[in-house]
């Protein structure tokens, strides 16, 4: 237990350091991206939306806007795919490179998010949470996560939840580091490259956990 507390303290320190590095290094890129968003489509530069964070605490998540105005009124569970016509021309590039997520370092610095953790969903999604899925809310949501480096939008929603719950229950700094390194690969090669190359076998892990519970 003490080891977990120490690791979570180190995780927060790592969040602050990495966020400050990203904020400073990418500051000039922020300006360029903001200009390109304004000249290529009508609407604001940033997209802000209420999301549930740790223990369901609501916060506003920051992103560069990648979709046409009004597109945030989406059907629950409707994913934004590669050729989605709601996404602007500039938005396609931002989403593919994950640059649209960079403003979330502000959420990380404020303590609302972490670099790694379950991705924050829309508030409406909470209606479908059972006790098991709700475990994903026991840690700060992340800019990237285990599900995001294991296929992400190509996974069934329930499988993404299972990756999130696994992460929360098996958190370690080493797992965070592996997810961060894999995220670089996702940015370079795309999410579809990792559909069948998961960092953990959630099926085997679930079976093992159930077996240990029965034995005890």
C-alpha positions as CSV (number, residue, x, y, z in Angstrom):
1,X,0.0,0.0,0.0
2,X,2.8,2.4,0.9
3,X,4.5,1.5,-2.4
4,X,1.4,2.5,-4.3
5,X,1.1,5.8,-2.5
6,X,4.8,6.6,-3.3
7,X,4.3,5.7,-7.0
8,X,1.2,7.9,-7.2
9,X,3.1,10.8,-5.7
10,X,5.9,10.2,-8.3
11,X,3.2,10.0,-11.0
12,X,2.0,13.4,-10.0
13,X,5.5,14.8,-10.1
14,X,6.1,13.3,-13.5
15,X,2.8,14.8,-14.7
16,X,3.9,18.3,-13.7
17,X,7.4,18.0,-15.2
18,X,6.2,16.5,-18.5
19,X,3.3,18.9,-18.9
20,X,5.6,21.9,-18.3
21,X,8.1,20.5,-20.9
22,X,5.3,20.0,-23.5
23,X,3.8,23.5,-22.7
24,X,7.1,25.2,-23.3
25,X,8.4,23.2,-26.2
26,X,5.1,23.3,-28.1
27,X,4.2,26.9,-27.3
28,X,5.1,28.2,-30.8
29,X,3.2,25.3,-32.4
30,X,0.1,26.4,-30.4
31,X,0.2,29.7,-32.1
32,X,0.6,28.2,-35.6
33,X,-2.2,25.7,-35.0
34,X,-4.5,28.4,-33.6
35,X,-4.0,30.5,-36.8
36,X,-4.5,27.5,-39.1
37,X,-7.8,26.5,-37.3
38,X,-9.1,30.1,-37.7
39,X,-8.3,30.4,-41.4
40,X,-9.5,27.0,-42.4
41,X,-12.9,26.8,-40.7
42,X,-15.3,29.1,-38.9
43,X,-15.6,28.7,-35.1
44,X,-13.4,29.0,-32.0
45,X,-9.9,27.7,-31.7
46,X,-10.5,25.7,-28.6
47,X,-13.1,23.1,-27.8
48,X,-14.2,23.0,-24.2
49,X,-16.6,20.4,-22.8
50,X,-17.6,19.2,-19.3
51,X,-16.3,15.7,-18.6
52,X,-16.4,13.5,-15.4
53,X,-13.0,13.2,-13.7
54,X,-11.8,11.3,-10.7
55,X,-14.7,10.3,-8.5
56,X,-17.1,11.9,-11.0
57,X,-15.9,15.4,-10.3
58,X,-16.9,17.5,-13.4
59,X,-14.2,19.6,-15.1
60,X,-13.8,21.3,-18.5
61,X,-11.5,19.4,-20.8
62,X,-9.4,21.5,-23.3
63,X,-8.8,20.5,-26.9
64,X,-8.0,22.3,-30.2
65,X,-11.2,22.3,-32.1
66,X,-11.2,19.6,-34.9
67,X,-14.9,19.5,-35.8
68,X,-17.4,21.7,-37.4
69,X,-19.5,23.9,-35.0
70,X,-22.4,21.9,-33.6
71,X,-20.7,18.5,-34.1
72,X,-20.3,18.2,-30.3
73,X,-24.0,17.3,-30.2
74,X,-23.2,13.7,-31.0
75,X,-25.1,10.5,-30.5
76,X,-23.8,8.7,-27.4
77,X,-21.3,6.1,-28.3
78,X,-20.9,7.4,-31.9
79,X,-17.2,7.3,-32.6
80,X,-15.3,9.8,-34.7
81,X,-13.7,7.8,-37.4
82,X,-11.0,8.6,-40.0
83,X,-13.4,9.8,-42.8
84,X,-16.0,11.4,-40.5
85,X,-17.4,14.4,-42.4
86,X,-17.9,16.3,-39.1
87,X,-14.1,16.7,-38.9
88,X,-12.5,19.7,-40.6
89,X,-9.6,19.4,-43.0
90,X,-7.3,20.8,-40.4
91,X,-8.9,18.7,-37.8
92,X,-8.0,15.4,-39.6
93,X,-4.4,16.3,-39.3
94,X,-4.7,17.4,-35.7
95,X,-6.5,14.2,-34.7
96,X,-4.1,11.9,-36.6
97,X,-1.1,13.5,-34.9
98,X,-2.8,13.9,-31.5
99,X,-1.9,17.6,-31.5
100,X,-5.5,18.4,-30.7
101,X,-5.0,16.8,-27.3
102,X,-2.0,19.0,-26.4
103,X,-4.0,21.7,-24.6
104,X,-4.9,19.1,-22.0
105,X,-1.5,19.7,-20.4
106,X,-3.4,22.6,-18.8
107,X,-5.8,20.1,-17.3
108,X,-2.9,18.1,-16.0
109,X,-1.2,21.1,-14.4
110,X,-4.5,22.0,-12.7
111,X,-4.6,18.4,-11.3
112,X,-7.8,17.5,-13.2
113,X,-6.0,15.0,-15.4
114,X,-2.9,12.9,-15.6
115,X,-0.6,12.2,-18.6
116,X,-1.7,8.5,-18.4
117,X,-5.1,7.3,-17.3
118,X,-8.6,6.4,-18.6
119,X,-9.7,8.9,-21.2
120,X,-12.5,11.2,-19.9
121,X,-15.9,10.4,-21.4
122,X,-19.0,12.5,-21.9
123,X,-21.2,13.0,-18.9
124,X,-24.0,11.1,-20.6
125,X,-21.9,7.9,-20.6
126,X,-22.1,7.7,-16.8
127,X,-25.7,6.5,-17.2
128,X,-24.4,3.2,-18.5
129,X,-21.7,2.6,-15.8
130,X,-22.1,-0.3,-13.5
131,X,-20.0,-0.9,-10.4
132,X,-17.2,-2.5,-12.5
133,X,-17.0,0.2,-15.1
134,X,-17.1,2.9,-12.4
135,X,-13.7,1.7,-11.2
136,X,-12.2,3.6,-14.1
137,X,-13.2,6.8,-12.2
138,X,-11.0,5.9,-9.3
139,X,-7.9,7.6,-10.9
140,X,-7.5,10.9,-12.7
141,X,-8.4,10.6,-16.4
142,X,-5.4,10.7,-18.8
143,X,-4.3,12.4,-22.0
144,X,-3.4,8.8,-23.2
145,X,-4.2,5.5,-21.7
146,X,-4.0,1.7,-22.0
147,X,-7.0,1.5,-24.3
148,X,-5.7,4.3,-26.5
149,X,-2.5,2.3,-27.3
150,X,-4.3,-1.0,-27.8
151,X,-6.5,-0.1,-30.7
152,X,-8.7,2.6,-29.3
153,X,-11.6,3.4,-31.7
154,X,-11.2,0.0,-33.3
155,X,-12.1,-1.7,-30.0
156,X,-15.5,-2.4,-28.7
157,X,-16.6,0.0,-26.0
158,X,-16.7,-2.7,-23.4
159,X,-13.1,-3.8,-24.2
160,X,-12.0,-0.2,-23.8
161,X,-13.6,-0.2,-20.4
162,X,-11.9,-3.4,-19.5
163,X,-8.5,-1.9,-20.4
164,X,-9.3,1.1,-18.2
165,X,-10.3,-1.0,-15.2
166,X,-7.2,-3.1,-15.6
167,X,-5.1,0.0,-15.6
168,X,-6.7,1.3,-12.4
169,X,-6.4,-2.0,-10.6
170,X,-2.8,-2.7,-11.8
171,X,-1.3,0.8,-11.9
172,X,2.5,1.1,-11.8
173,X,5.0,3.7,-13.0
174,X,6.5,1.1,-15.3
175,X,3.1,0.6,-16.9
176,X,2.8,4.4,-17.4
177,X,6.2,4.5,-19.0
178,X,5.3,1.7,-21.4
179,X,2.0,3.4,-22.3
180,X,3.9,6.7,-23.0
181,X,6.4,5.0,-25.2
182,X,3.6,3.2,-27.1
183,X,1.8,6.5,-27.5
184,X,4.7,7.8,-29.5
185,X,4.3,4.8,-31.8
186,X,0.5,5.5,-32.1
187,X,1.3,9.1,-33.2
188,X,3.8,7.9,-35.8
189,X,2.1,4.9,-37.2
190,X,-1.6,5.2,-36.3
191,X,-4.0,3.4,-33.9
192,X,-4.8,0.6,-36.3
193,X,-1.2,-0.6,-36.1
194,X,-1.7,-1.8,-32.5
195,X,-5.1,-3.5,-32.7
196,X,-3.7,-6.9,-32.0
197,X,-0.6,-5.8,-30.2
198,X,-1.9,-5.0,-26.7
199,X,0.4,-4.2,-23.9
200,X,-1.6,-6.6,-21.6
201,X,-3.8,-9.6,-22.2
202,X,-7.0,-8.5,-20.5
203,X,-8.7,-11.8,-21.2
204,X,-6.0,-13.8,-19.4
205,X,-5.7,-11.2,-16.7
206,X,-9.4,-11.3,-16.0
207,X,-9.4,-15.1,-15.8
208,X,-6.4,-15.1,-13.5
209,X,-8.0,-12.5,-11.2
210,X,-11.3,-14.5,-11.0
211,X,-9.4,-17.7,-10.3
212,X,-7.5,-16.0,-7.4
213,X,-10.7,-14.6,-6.0
214,X,-12.3,-18.1,-6.0
215,X,-9.2,-19.6,-4.4
216,X,-9.2,-17.1,-1.6
